[in-house]
Every structure is written in structure tokens, then in C-alpha cells.
Amino acid sequence: MHIFGERLKKLRQGKRLTQDEFAAILSQLGCNSITKYSISQYENNKGFPHINTLIIICDYFGVSIDYIVRGSQYPSCEYFLLDKKGKKLADEYILKLLDNS
């Protein structure tokens, strides 16, 4: 689960949210018991959200559970809907992006 904390933090920071702001957003989305402390625990791999909270987090960021929990290379499950040519083009694009970073 080490990947989860890292990915969550990067996703949160990518939206320029503080842990407090993100906790408030999750509360508005129905995760009533989430606090800044909860977010900190998740990001430091000292805790893991309930499955319902995990689903809300993934929906909020538009990523798959596989991406955030298991470290899949592809953030969205739409990749798997592509045909062989589409996957090849997506793979080439991702590699190009990685080379430029």
C-alpha cells in the first residue's frame, strides 16, 4: 500500500489543495469523518480509507482504484477500452512525456 500514499499526495498537490481543503471537499462529497489528520495518515501510509471513501477519492481525481492503490501506469480505466492501435499510441505518448520530464 506504499504506492497509495504517494499517489494520493501527488494527486492532491496537483490540484493545489492543502490537506485541510481536501478533507473539506471529501466531507462535502459524503465522507463525514475525514479530517486533515486522516489525509495525513493516508499520505504517510499509516492508514487506509474505507472502500466507500476510496471510491469517492478516485472519482474526484478521475483515476482508477488500480492506479491509486496498485500503482498501475495508467490513471484511468479508459485506456483498457482502446483497441490495440489506440493502446500503442497512448503508450508512445506516455513514454514521450516521461522522456521530457
Secondary structure by P-SEA (a helix, b strand, c coil): caaaaaaaaaaaaaacccaaaaaaaaaaaccccccaaaaaaaaaccccccaaaaaaaaaaaccccccccccccccccccccccaaaaaaaaaaaaaaaaac
